[in-house]
Amino acid sequence: MDGLLLDHVPGLPGRLRIDVGEQRAVVVPQAADRRRLADIVTGLEEPPPGAMVLAGGPVRLVPAEGGLLPHLTVLGNVMHGHLTTQSITKQAAREQSRVQAVGCGLEDVLDRYPHEITPGRRRLAGVARALGAYPRAIVLEDASGLPTWGSLLSIRPNPDLASVALLLITTSTTRTAGFDDAQ
């Protein structure tokens, strides 16, 4: 298993397999279900008896608002993803973080703080931060009132996303555009 396999997980119909390079969406009825499913998939909550979550490596969560630390710049937030998951120097983390931030279209906001950029850019910074951990899967939490993940990720295709399985968890089928096979 190189991507993500979810079997008998609450909120999902039976089995869901997402291979590396695939983008899938799951629609759940309520925001609480969205959070619980995200917690189960990322390992923050134990799966219930009979449920199984298998991942080919680390799984990272990008919360709906991006999950950025308010006291760090965009570059600092992306670096945080590298420094907390790898044993590398700050200089190496800075260089790798710049590459990932540029891949997400953030080159013009690297020195800004989260409150100084748009919600869509915060979401993309969260993706860049998650990519810094070199995960095999990324869970994208969605919320209404924000730009859709599909629209953000299609603006500037990022080759780094081809190396992960992407799972979008939302409460609305109208927010799944750009993702394969919404469940």
MIDRENBA-79649 format. One record per residue (C-alpha): residue number from 1; residue in one letter; y negated, x negated, z negated. Coordinates in Angstrom, 3 decimals, decimal comma. Layout:
# MIDRENBA-79649
<NUM 'a' <Y X Z>>,
...
# end
This chain:
# MIDRENBA-79649
<1 'm' <0,000 0,000 0,000>>,
<2 'd' <-3,210 -1,601 1,164>>,
<3 'g' <-5,671 1,230 0,589>>,
<4 'l' <-5,385 4,160 -1,787>>,
<5 'l' <-2,581 6,642 -2,454>>,
<6 'l' <-3,123 9,723 -4,626>>,
<7 'd' <-0,139 11,898 -5,415>>,
<8 'h' <-0,271 15,144 -7,428>>,
<9 'v' <-3,732 14,294 -8,762>>,
<10 'p' <-5,575 17,399 -10,028>>,
<11 'g' <-8,014 18,701 -7,432>>,
<12 'l' <-6,017 17,355 -4,497>>,
<13 'p' <-3,468 19,159 -2,364>>,
<14 'g' <-0,277 17,167 -2,960>>,
<15 'r' <-0,589 13,671 -1,513>>,
<16 'l' <-3,574 11,864 -0,022>>,
<17 'r' <-3,308 8,447 1,572>>,
<18 'i' <-6,386 6,513 2,673>>,
<19 'd' <-5,781 3,273 4,507>>,
<20 'v' <-8,224 0,388 4,592>>,
<21 'g' <-10,883 1,176 7,194>>,
<22 'e' <-10,531 4,952 6,796>>,
<23 'q' <-13,140 7,316 5,382>>,
<24 'r' <-11,849 10,533 3,833>>,
<25 'a' <-13,560 13,353 1,979>>,
<26 'v' <-12,289 15,621 -0,756>>,
<27 'v' <-14,080 18,850 -1,653>>,
<28 'v' <-13,699 20,037 -5,243>>,
<29 'p' <-15,037 23,307 -6,710>>,
<30 'q' <-17,383 21,995 -9,433>>,
<31 'a' <-19,356 18,909 -10,427>>,
<32 'a' <-17,136 18,413 -13,494>>,
<33 'd' <-14,081 18,289 -11,205>>,
<34 'r' <-15,872 15,719 -9,031>>,
<35 'r' <-16,492 13,447 -12,021>>,
<36 'r' <-12,977 13,837 -13,421>>,
<37 'l' <-11,371 13,027 -10,067>>,
<38 'a' <-13,638 9,977 -9,668>>,
<39 'd' <-12,700 8,794 -13,177>>,
<40 'i' <-8,976 9,210 -12,497>>,
<41 'v' <-9,107 7,386 -9,146>>,
<42 't' <-11,168 4,481 -10,527>>,
<43 'g' <-8,993 4,131 -13,620>>,
<44 'l' <-11,572 5,258 -16,179>>,
<45 'e' <-9,300 8,165 -17,102>>,
<46 'e' <-5,515 8,171 -17,197>>,
<47 'p' <-3,890 10,367 -14,566>>,
<48 'p' <-2,160 13,410 -16,065>>,
<49 'p' <1,641 13,416 -16,322>>,
<50 'g' <3,230 13,602 -12,890>>,
<51 'a' <0,144 12,305 -11,076>>,
<52 'm' <0,052 8,898 -9,445>>,
<53 'v' <-2,811 6,666 -8,298>>,
<54 'l' <-1,879 3,547 -6,358>>,
<55 'a' <-4,420 1,110 -4,973>>,
<56 'g' <-3,935 -2,096 -3,030>>,
<57 'g' <-6,526 -3,806 -5,236>>,
<58 'p' <-9,676 -3,049 -7,207>>,
<59 'v' <-11,296 0,370 -6,856>>,
<60 'r' <-15,047 0,723 -7,365>>,
<61 'l' <-17,160 3,819 -7,972>>,
<62 'v' <-20,590 4,415 -6,485>>,
<63 'p' <-22,168 7,245 -8,504>>,
<64 'a' <-24,183 9,874 -6,655>>,
<65 'e' <-27,520 8,223 -7,493>>,
<66 'g' <-26,216 4,710 -6,712>>,
<67 'g' <-25,469 3,569 -10,261>>,
<68 'l' <-28,143 0,877 -10,288>>,
<69 'l' <-29,454 -0,801 -13,418>>,
<70 'p' <-33,156 0,097 -13,671>>,
<71 'h' <-34,284 -3,262 -15,060>>,
<72 'l' <-32,850 -5,234 -12,123>>,
<73 't' <-34,181 -5,497 -8,578>>,
<74 'v' <-32,014 -4,371 -5,686>>,
<75 'l' <-30,892 -7,983 -5,185>>,
<76 'g' <-30,267 -8,332 -8,931>>,
<77 'n' <-28,125 -5,195 -8,898>>,
<78 'v' <-26,051 -6,407 -5,956>>,
<79 'm' <-25,695 -9,826 -7,623>>,
<80 'h' <-24,496 -8,084 -10,774>>,
<81 'g' <-21,548 -6,764 -8,757>>,
<82 'h' <-20,597 -10,329 -7,816>>,
<83 'l' <-21,215 -11,947 -11,201>>,
<84 't' <-19,225 -9,408 -13,231>>,
<85 't' <-16,117 -9,604 -11,053>>,
<86 'q' <-15,969 -13,220 -9,862>>,
<87 's' <-16,327 -16,699 -11,310>>,
<88 'i' <-19,100 -17,962 -9,058>>,
<89 't' <-22,484 -19,585 -9,520>>,
<90 'k' <-25,664 -17,560 -9,481>>,
<91 'q' <-26,701 -19,290 -6,267>>,
<92 'a' <-23,422 -18,357 -4,541>>,
<93 'a' <-23,744 -14,788 -5,869>>,
<94 'r' <-27,327 -14,613 -4,561>>,
<95 'e' <-26,267 -15,780 -1,092>>,
<96 'q' <-23,283 -13,411 -0,883>>,
<97 's' <-25,386 -10,552 -2,241>>,
<98 'r' <-28,071 -11,073 0,396>>,
<99 'v' <-25,441 -10,857 3,127>>,
<100 'q' <-24,008 -7,629 1,725>>,
<101 'a' <-27,436 -6,115 1,128>>,
<102 'v' <-28,484 -6,915 4,698>>,
<103 'g' <-25,222 -5,347 5,920>>,
<104 'c' <-26,320 -2,164 4,148>>,
<105 'g' <-29,809 -2,283 5,689>>,
<106 'l' <-31,606 -3,309 2,497>>,
<107 'e' <-33,269 -6,560 3,602>>,
<108 'd' <-36,759 -5,098 3,176>>,
<109 'v' <-36,250 -3,843 -0,408>>,
<110 'l' <-34,416 -6,737 -2,094>>,
<111 'd' <-37,291 -7,442 -4,505>>,
<112 'r' <-37,914 -3,821 -5,430>>,
<113 'y' <-36,641 -1,936 -8,447>>,
<114 'p' <-34,509 1,212 -8,115>>,
<115 'h' <-37,384 3,579 -8,954>>,
<116 'e' <-39,423 2,029 -6,108>>,
<117 'i' <-36,980 2,897 -3,320>>,
<118 't' <-35,723 6,156 -1,826>>,
<119 'p' <-32,595 7,896 -3,116>>,
<120 'g' <-30,776 7,009 0,105>>,
<121 'r' <-31,584 3,315 -0,299>>,
<122 'r' <-30,405 3,479 -3,950>>,
<123 'r' <-27,105 4,877 -2,713>>,
<124 'l' <-26,761 2,075 -0,154>>,
<125 'a' <-27,607 -0,508 -2,818>>,
<126 'g' <-24,773 0,962 -4,879>>,
<127 'v' <-22,424 0,447 -1,928>>,
<128 'a' <-23,594 -3,162 -1,528>>,
<129 'r' <-23,049 -3,715 -5,251>>,
<130 'a' <-19,544 -2,244 -5,060>>,
<131 'l' <-18,705 -4,413 -2,037>>,
<132 'g' <-19,608 -7,449 -4,155>>,
<133 'a' <-16,421 -6,886 -6,150>>,
<134 'y' <-14,344 -7,139 -2,944>>,
<135 'p' <-12,515 -3,874 -3,673>>,
<136 'r' <-9,738 -2,329 -1,605>>,
<137 'a' <-11,203 1,135 -2,164>>,
<138 'i' <-14,607 2,625 -2,943>>,
<139 'v' <-15,093 6,111 -4,371>>,
<140 'l' <-18,391 7,706 -3,345>>,
<141 'e' <-19,536 10,433 -5,700>>,
<142 'd' <-21,758 13,003 -4,023>>,
<143 'a' <-24,407 15,444 -5,229>>,
<144 's' <-26,526 18,036 -3,471>>,
<145 'g' <-30,182 17,251 -2,947>>,
<146 'l' <-29,461 13,666 -1,860>>,
<147 'p' <-28,964 12,280 1,647>>,
<148 't' <-25,344 12,706 2,724>>,
<149 'w' <-23,102 9,658 2,606>>,
<150 'g' <-22,093 10,224 6,214>>,
<151 's' <-25,696 10,083 7,407>>,
<152 'l' <-26,430 6,946 5,376>>,
<153 'l' <-23,342 5,050 6,467>>,
<154 's' <-23,768 5,940 10,140>>,
<155 'i' <-27,369 4,701 10,390>>,
<156 'r' <-26,254 1,090 10,333>>,
<157 'p' <-22,503 0,516 10,554>>,
<158 'n' <-21,400 -2,132 8,075>>,
<159 'p' <-18,397 -4,274 9,053>>,
<160 'd' <-17,611 -4,885 5,357>>,
<161 'l' <-16,716 -1,197 5,037>>,
<162 'a' <-13,834 -1,772 7,467>>,
<163 's' <-12,132 -3,773 4,703>>,
<164 'v' <-12,040 -0,884 2,207>>,
<165 'a' <-10,685 2,638 1,940>>,
<166 'l' <-13,580 5,064 1,362>>,
<167 'l' <-13,103 8,287 -0,588>>,
<168 'l' <-15,989 10,756 -0,738>>,
<169 'i' <-15,782 13,333 -3,527>>,
<170 't' <-18,136 16,284 -3,094>>,
<171 't' <-18,464 19,950 -3,966>>,
<172 's' <-19,561 21,114 -0,495>>,
<173 't' <-17,891 20,981 2,903>>,
<174 't' <-21,350 20,745 4,498>>,
<175 'r' <-21,731 17,260 2,988>>,
<176 't' <-18,595 15,745 4,557>>,
<177 'a' <-19,968 15,031 8,058>>,
<178 'g' <-18,990 11,574 9,217>>,
<179 'f' <-15,825 11,500 7,130>>,
<180 'd' <-12,337 11,992 8,476>>,
<181 'd' <-10,199 14,921 7,576>>,
<182 'a' <-12,094 16,600 4,775>>,
<183 'q' <-9,619 18,130 2,352>>,
# end
